[in-house]
Amino acid sequence: MNKKGPLYALFISLVLLLPGCSSIAVLNPKGPAARTLSDTIILSILVMLGVLAVVYILYIFILVKYRAKKSNEGYIPPHEEGNKWLEALWIAIPIVIVAFLSVVTVKSTSAVENIAEDYKNQKPLVIYASSSNWKWHFSYPEEGIETVNYVNMPVHRAVEFRMYSFGTITSLWIPQLGGQKYAMSDMLTKLHLSGDTVGSYIGKNANFSGKGFAHMEFEALVMSDADYADWVKEVKETAPELTEDEFKGLLEMDFAGRKTYSSTHLTFSPPPGDHSEHMSGDGTEMDMDNGHMDHQDNKDIHPSPEPSSQTEFDGEPNPELDQPLPTSAVDEETHEGH
């Protein structure tokens, strides 16, 4: 049997598969948050490769140096009690590696949870991103417009996504602009993203949420300031208004294409939480701890599935289980006789 066959197969597989790594979105960042995550991933991979290299080099060295040879037949190595310095070394090295990666991870996580350093002096563009089975609704309260299944944003501008869901838990993720964060029904979560390169990027739902999960992809278009201003102006002038009946119809339908409106659903169906800075009035309409009544009513369009009233364990009782356990060897023999 040719022992080199599996090695050749592994080599050919790596040659064929590794060129595809250039198309991995998370390793092709187009924004500061995504770049921070990409650098952290690459650093972690390099550290792990270093650990593997040391392990395999030592493994091969030991195999070669201490292999059985004709020249040392009958050789019995002396008994060793151990080496305190070596034991301390191979305990300390993993601790140092884990501590190093922990510090890097904490710093990178803190960085992506806040506005990027390059845009700290900017007021972020607020976009409410809400999900329903199986669509994304993007509301621009400052511009007074809304889109479905696509989102546009200006380049070199901090963007704050405020996310919630009208149905099951979802997760908004634009891999080339940053990490993902969950959208839930009774609370707002925030995700800070920004793009430093004009272009079109794929966004998706990163959390399995049912049969239409695969259809929850959308386009995230990073535009120049002038193009973004022209787009907002065009939407205000040409797109229809989003009425409450139209919005409820959107929630009820399973799938929808790209849609654009010259008003938002936030005026008649506000998101959960305190958001009065983007609503009409002084916020006194917030009469629920976990959000506005209208949000709760619209959430009921996609209610969580009711738990089954009977489980697989609710069958006929097993009479043998009701018998007392044996307390002695004699009782055990009697129990087995039954």
Stockholm file with secondary structure:
# STOCKHOLM 1.0

chainA/1-338         MNKKGPLYALFISLVLLLPGCSSIAVLNPKGPAARTLSDTIILSILVMLGVLAVVYILYIFILVKYRAKKSNEGYIPPHEEGNKWLEALWIAIPIVIVAFLSVVTVKSTSAVENIAEDYKNQKPLVIYASSSNWKWHFSYPEEGIETVNYVNMPVHRAVEFRMYSFGTITSLWIPQLGGQKYAMSDMLTKLHLSGDTVGSYIGKNANFSGKGFAHMEFEALVMSDADYADWVKEVKETAPELTEDEFKGLLEMDFAGRKTYSSTHLTFSPPPGDHSEHMSGDGTEMDMDNGHMDHQDNKDIHPSPEPSSQTEFDGEPNPELDQPLPTSAVDEETHEGH
#=GR chainA/1-338 SS CCTTHHHHHHHHHHHHHGGGGGGCGGGSCCSHHHHHHHHHHHHHHHHHHHHHHHHHHHHHHHHHHTSCCGGGTTCCCCCCCCCHHHHHHHHHHHHHHHHHHHHHHHHHHHHHTSCCGGGTTSCCEEEEEEEETTEEEEEETTTTEEEESEEEEETTCCEEEEEEESSSCEEEECTTTCCCEEEBTTBCEEEEECCSSCEEEEEEECSCCSTTGGGCCEEEEEECHHHHHHHHHHHHHHSCCCCHHHHHHHHHSSCCCCEEESSCGGGTSCCSSCCGGGSSSSSTTCCSTTSCHHHHHHHTTSCCCCCCSSCTTCSSCCGGGGSCCCCSHHHHHHHHHC
#=GC SS_cons         CCTTHHHHHHHHHHHHHGGGGGGCGGGSCCSHHHHHHHHHHHHHHHHHHHHHHHHHHHHHHHHHHTSCCGGGTTCCCCCCCCCHHHHHHHHHHHHHHHHHHHHHHHHHHHHHTSCCGGGTTSCCEEEEEEEETTEEEEEETTTTEEEESEEEEETTCCEEEEEEESSSCEEEECTTTCCCEEEBTTBCEEEEECCSSCEEEEEEECSCCSTTGGGCCEEEEEECHHHHHHHHHHHHHHSCCCCHHHHHHHHHSSCCCCEEESSCGGGTSCCSSCCGGGSSSSSTTCCSTTSCHHHHHHHTTSCCCCCCSSCTTCSSCCGGGGSCCCCSHHHHHHHHHC
//
